[in-house]
Amino acid sequence: MTEDTTLPKGLTPDQSRALDLAATAAQTYRETLPQTGARPQVDLDTAVGRFRTPLAEEGIPEAEVIEGILNGAEGALHNMSGPTFFGYVLGGSHPVGVAADFLVSAWGQNAGSAFETPAITGMERAVCDWVIDLLGLPAQSGAGLVTGGSVANMVGIMAGRHALLADQGWDVEEDGLFGAPEIPVLIGADAHSAPFAGLRYAGFGAARATRVATDDQGRIDVAAFEAALEGCAAPPLVILQAGQINTGAFDPFAQIIPLVRARGGWVHVDGAFGLWVAAVPELADRLAGVEGADSWAVDLHKWLNAPFDAGMVIVRDRAPLVASMSARGSYLPDLTAHWEPSDSTPELSRRGRGVPSYAILRNLGRAGLREMVKRHCDLAGYIAGVLAAEPGLRVMNEVHSNQVIVSCDQDAQTMAVLERVQQRGRVYPTHGEWAGQKVIRISLIGYAMQRAHADLVASEIIGAWRWYQEGAP
């Protein structure tokens, strides 16, 4: 009897149909984004109830699973990828990045190992090279692709922890923090929560950091910083900010970084969205001196508009990055001559998260990225001007980049206006607090945002304010 060596097809008919359904639904969703309301129409409990049911004993066909997901998600998705979402500084998942993300899932590669995933590694190394160059950072820097700004901040802080303790003869990876020399930590009083989380994860504790006074835009005050630095008994870890979450402002890097260098300290920059401004020549002076830092955190799913999750940590000297992150097992190939992905991140196993960013950068090129960042900054200035001209509305920040914050005289008025705007669902800005007041925060960062969308968000806020003044119920 002749043995049948024919291999079965990779997909059953139902599996093929499931993939087709998902692809068609994804394309339809993206095509209709501009016409879709900015907020979900289904409340949280209803949406959760659609999915949170007992798991059946028997499975169901693949295509039926996808149909169930699509039906359950109907009306329960936020329009975060659309040009009317102005909240939380979230990029819009650029279509070419989404297309590339399909391939990432289909290929199913474990991108933690360069040896097994040469194509993924090639694209990810290119992304690291391009971003380092675009941001004007030292060309020899090491980098790692992580989930986002929170992990990028954590990794940069841990690289700094390694270097500062190694300079004092302490191996923190082997000996831990018990009994380790003290490392002073200085951070701006208006820093984002992400680096504080990084301090916690790295064992420093958030409350132990010295919070340095800031100005009315959230920038570290240089005189206050000098005083805090004088009080440091050892070389400090200093965390600066490129893009304050409310005002979009930048710390005075050119003044502060040399002071830290003179004391043998480490400077880490939380630049989740603000670092991208450095890619625009006419705006780059706002970050003057930032290239002198030791490590930087940047989100790729913010201004690059890569699909979630995507972030990058960049470290001037790759050695502390590898020393603090590498977790090589004896079974892994020795590729010390290569830029091994798992040497620069806290993961051994991960998806090829750099592939969508590769596709977006190839699609935009330098000119396209510069145009997008500048367009958003210009639109922020335009919106601020329109809102400031409306009696009773106050723009609370100078426009440093892509952020605008606006308030009314009283917190209750501000929150009523924001609630009205969100309930109408034509645009979606979010809330914040600044200078002791509630504010409406408008973030311009979605790839598709144009002047018409800027006009729309401004008119919705002004309309809601006038509605309130006329005696809203």
N, C-alpha and C positions, 0 to 999 in steps of 0.2 A: 504494500500500500504506500502510495506517495504522500509524504507529509505536506500539508498545506502551510506554507510559510508566509502567506499573505497577511499583513498586519491590518487590524481593523482601523477604520477611519477614526480620526481624533475626536470627532464630535458626533453625537447622535442627532437625528433630525430635530428632536425637541431642544437639545442644547443649542443648535444653530438658530432655532426660532427665538430662543431666549436672548441670544446675542443681538439678533436683528431687532427685536422689540426694544431692547435697552438703547441701542444706537439710534433708532428712529425717534424714540421718546426724548433722548438727550438733545438731538438736533431740533426737534420741535420746541422744546423748552427754551433753548438758546435763541431760536428765531423769534419767539414771541416775547422775549424779555422786555423790549421797549414798550410794549402795550400792556404789560402785566402790572397789577397794583404793587406798591412798594412793600406791603406787609402781608403776612399770612391772614387768610380769612377764617381759619379754623383755630380754635383756642388750644392751649397746651394739653389740657386733660382729654379733650376729644381726640387729638392727634395721637397721644400716647395710648389711649384706649383702642385705637384701630390696630395697633401692633402688639400690645402687651396682652396676649392671650395665652392660654395653656398650650404648650407644644404638643402637637398630635403624635400619636404613636407611630403612624405611618407617614412617610414623606409624600410630597406632591411633586408633579413634573416641573422641570425647570422653567418653562415658559409661563406656567401658572404662577410660580413664585414671583417672577418679574411683574406679571400683571397685577398681582396682589400688592406689591410694593408701590407701583405706579398709582393704583387706586387709593391706597392708604395715604400717599403723600399729596394727593390732590387738594389744593387749597391750603396746605400746611407748610409750604416752603416760603422762606423770606427771599425777597428779590435782591440778594446780596451781590449778585453778579451783574445787575443791571445799572444803568446810568442814573437812576433816581435814588440809589442807596448812598447816603452821605454819613453813615455811622461807623464808629469804631476804627477808622483808618484801615478799611479792608479793601484790598484790590479786587478786581472784577473777574478773575479767572479768564484770562485771555483765550479766545477760541482755539488758537493754534496750540496753546499749552494744554487745553482740554483734550484736543485730538491726540497730542503726544502722550497724555496721561492714559488714554485708552490703551496705547501700545505698552506702557509700563505694566498695566494690570495683565494684559494678554501675554506678554513675554514672561511674567512671573519670575524675574531674576532677583536673587539675593545680592543686592548691590554692596554689601559690606565687604566683599572680597574682590579685589581687582583681578586676581588670577582666573576666577571663574566667570567674570562678567566684563570682558575687555571692552565691548562696545559701550556699555553703560559707563564704565570708568573713563573712557575716552571723552564722552560727552560731559561728564561731571567735572573732569579736570579742565576742560575748555571753559565751562561756566565759571569755575573758580578763577581761572586766569583772566577772563573777560571782566568779571565784576571787580576784581582787585584793580585792574587797569582803569576801568570806567570811573571808579571812585578815587583815583589818584593815590592809592595806598602803595606801600613798598612792594616792588615786584617780587622779592624773594619770600614774601609772607607765606605761611602755611594756612590752610583753610579746611573746614569741614562742613558738609551739608547736613543740617539738622532739621528739626520739625518747625522751628520758628524762632522768633526773637527771644522768648523766655529761655529756651534751651541754649541758644547762642550766647546769651548773657551768662548763663550758668557755666558754660564751657570756658568762656573767656576769663571769668573770675577764677575758675579752678586752675587754668594755666598760670594766671598771675599768682595764685596761692603757691603753686609748685615753685615758681621762680623765686619769689621772695623768701620762702623758707629754705630753698636750696642755697641761696646766698648766705644764709645763716647756719649752714651745715646740717640742715634737717631734711630728711627724706619723708615727705608727708604721705606718699603712696605706700611706703613700707611701714612707717611708724605711726601714722595717723596724726590726730591733732592733740591727743592727751599729752601734756607736757611740752608741746611745741612752743617755740618763741612767739611772742605777741606780734600780730600784724595790725596796725591801726588801719581803719577804713574810713574814708571821707567820701561823702556823696551829697549832692544837692538836695535841699529840702523839698524841691518840687520834682524829684525824679519819679519816673514811672514805677509801677509795682514790680515789673519784670526783674530788674536788677536786685531789688530787695528779696525777691524769691530766690534768685541766684545766690545771694549771700546766705540764705537759709540752707539751701541745698548743699552749699560748700562747707557748711559747719561754722560759719562766722556768726550767724544770728543777725536778724535784721535790726533789732533794737540796739545792738552794740555799735553800730556805725554812727559816726559823727555826722549829723545833718547840717550842712553849711547853708547859711542864709543866702537867699536869692533876691533878685530885683523884681520889678512888677511884671516882667515877662517870663519869669521862671529861670533866668540865667543865674549861675553861681556868681555871687559878689566876690570880686578878686580880693579886696581887703579882708573880708571875712574868711576867705580861703587861706590867705597868708597867715592869719592868726591861728586858724585851725592846724595848719601845717607845722607851725612853730611848736605846737603842743604834742607833736608825734615823737615818741621816744625811739621809733624804728622806722625804716623805710615803709611808706604806706601803700595800700591799695586805694587808688582814687578812681571813682566812677563818674564820668562826665556824660553829657547828653547831647545828641544831635537830633533835634526835633522834639520839643516839649509837647506832650500829648494834647494840651489845650491850646497853647499859643503858637506851637511850631517853632519856637525859638531855639537858639544854639548857645551852648556854654562858650565862654571866651577861651578857646583852645590855645591860641597863640600866646596868651598870657599865663595860663595855668600850667600847661604841660612842661615848659622849661623849668618851672619851680619844682615840679615833682621829680623831673630827671636829675636835678641838682641834689636831691635828697636820696637818690637811688631807689625811688618808688616805681610802681607799675600803674599805668593809666589804661583803664578800660573805657571804651565809648559805647554807650547804648545808642545805636543809630538805626533802629528798626526801620523807620521810614525816612528820617532826615538825612541820612548819609547819601541817599540817591540825589540830593540836590547838588552834590559835588560833581555829578556827571554833566552838569550844564555850565559851560564856561562863564557865562554872564552872571551866574548865581553862586559860583563856587567860592567866592571870597567870603561868603557868609560862614563857611566852615574853615577859614584860614587857620592853619596849624594842626588840623585834626590828624594829618598824616604822621605827626610825631608821636602818637599814642603807641601803646604796645599791643592792644587787642581791640577788636571792633565786633559788634553784633549787628546784623542786618537781616531784615525780612525780605524774602523773595516774593512772598504772597501779598506784600503791600505794593510798593510802587512798580515792581516788575509785573504785577498782576499774575503771578504763577498760581496754579491751583493749590489748594491746601494739600499737604502741609509742606512748607518749604522755607528754610532759613539758612543763614550762613554765619559761621564764626570765622574770623580772620585774625591771625596772630603773627606779629612781625617776625618773631623767632619761632620756627616750627618745633624746635626741641621741647620747650615746656608744654606745648600742645600735645605732642605725642606722649610725653612722659606722664601727663595727667589723664590721658584718655585711653591709651592702648591697652588692650586686654587679650593679647595673643595667646591662644592655646597651643599645646605641643603638636596638635594635629593640623594646624594651619600652616600653609606654605610660608617659607621665609622670603619675604619680598622687601627686605629692608632698603633696597635700592630704589624702591618705588614709593609713590605717594599712596599708601594703602588707605582706602576709605575708612576702615574701622579704627585706624590709628588716630583719627581726628574727631571722633564722635563717641558718645557713650553707648553706641549700639554695635553689636556684631552682625545682626540680621536686620535688614531694612529694605524697603522698596527702592527702585531707582528714581528717587525724588528729584534728581537734578535734570532729568530728561525734559520735562515740560519747560523748565527755565532755559535750557539749551534751544528749544524750538522757538520760544518767544524772542530771545536775543537774536537768533538768526533771522527771524521775521522782521523785527524792528530795526536792527542795526544800530549803530551809534546815533545816527540822526533821528531815528524814530523814537528812541528812548529819551533823548534830549528834548524833542518836541513835546512828548507827553508830559514830562516833569514840568517843563516851563509852562505849558498850557494850564495845568492844574494850579500852579502858583499864580499865574495871571488871573485865572478865574476866581481864585480866593480873594485877591485884591478887589476884583470887580464886585463880588458879592458883598464884601465888607463896605464898600462905598455905597451901594444901594441900600443896605440895611441901616447904615449910619445916618442916612438922609431922612429916615422915617422918624417923626417925633415920637418919643417914648421908648424907642429901641436904642440900646447902647452896645456898640461893638467893643469888647473888653480887651482886645489884643491888637498890637501892631501885626501886620501880616508878614511873617518871616518866611513862610513856605506855603503849605496847602491847608492850614487850619484857620477857621474863623469861629469865634465864640461870641454869642450875643445874649443879652439879658434885658429884662424889663426892670422897673424900679423895685419891685418886690418879688421874692422867690415864688410866691403863690401865682403871680401873674405869669412869670416865666414858665412855670410847669404847666399852667393851663394852656398857654400858647403851644408848647411842645406837644401836649396831649392832643390838642385839636389838629395839629399838623399830622401827627402820626395816625390818628383815627381816620382822617380823610384819605390817607394812604397813597397820595400821589407822589410824595417824596418821603424819605425817612432819615432825618437827622437824629442824633441821640443826645442824651443829657450829659452833664458834667458839673463840676464845681470849680470855681476859680475866685480867688481873693475873697473867700468867705461867702460867695453867692452861688446860687444855682444858675447854670448857663445852658444854652442850646449850643451844641457843638456840631459844626459842619466840616466834614472832611472830604476833600476833593482828591480822589486817588483812583477811581475806576477808569479803566482804559478808554471807555466810550463816552465819557463826560465831555460835553461841549457847552457853548454859550447858552443854548436853549435850556439845558438842564440847570445851569446857574440861574437863569432868569426864573425858572420854575420854582426852585427852592426858595429864592428870595421872595417871590410873590406869594408863596404859600405861608411863609412866616409873617409877612406883612399883613396878608389877609386874615390870618388867625389873630393877630394883635388887634386889628380893627374890629373884628368880630367880638373880641373880649371887651373892648372899650364900649361897644354899642349895647352892652348888657347881656352878654352871653348867658344862657341858662345854666 
